Amino acid sequence: MTTPLLRRIVLATDLGPGATDLLAHGLRLALDARARLCVVHAHRGPGPARPWDVRPLVRDLLRVWGHPQAEDLAGLDLAQVAAEGPDPLHAVIHAAEVLGPDLLLLGSERRQGLDRLVFGSAAERLARHFSVGTLFVGQGTRGVVDPTSGRLALRRVLVPVGDDIAVQDAVDAAWTFLVATGTTSAQLALHHVGTVPDELPAVLTPPGALIQWRWSRGPVVSSILVEAQESDADLIVMVTRGHDSLADEVIGSRTERVMRDAPCPVLAVPLSL
């Protein structure tokens, strides 16, 4: 089992509501993983984009955290890119393609019902375009990074288990994330929705990982959400296959439906070929 490096994090934002919390996640992850943080600004709304600079927000966060390099940003590999064009989503996709992320970091408005059918979710559409993991931080949810202290809290990671390939991809992605952020003491809770425990798929677990198997019955999405709430999960890691049917197009894939109601961030990982 190999653990690829987390070298480049691409954070896409319109600097609207929730931008500070999202930036706190990107900044903390970049510092812990010693990765480059690339902030892509997408202008949304009529008229030309206003001048912007994310560095003052970064300095403000570092000051609040008591970071010794808050003023000169020394030791932080930070890039900022303006996504320009008539279609903000396509502009962000193009900018991210050029940057070549190992991880996408996106805020989610968690749209539901008619609002989602009419407007869709830019975060979901952006994530489906890339073959790397995407960390969704939903507005109003409890994140893994406290923006007031900069503390990263990862004690319990919930990994819903499907078939053998999907669960292995999810476990590998979860472990990569824990290694990159120095939180390998976190527990990986492998959650299987089924009837009997002997249906559990085979999976190679990383040496030294704290593994707990869990199982429950019922509809998959609601069972995952109940388990995340009751177990006080800090992160959910799920493998996504994209949209396989018309129903997925209308209501979203299982991963998207979990992400829109999850009490914590969701790391969505594309299924390996």
Summary of the structure (lengths in Angstrom):
residues: 273
radius of gyration: 18.3
end to end distance: 16.2
largest distance: 59.0
contacts: 846
relative contact order: 0.15
helix: 36%
strand: 23%
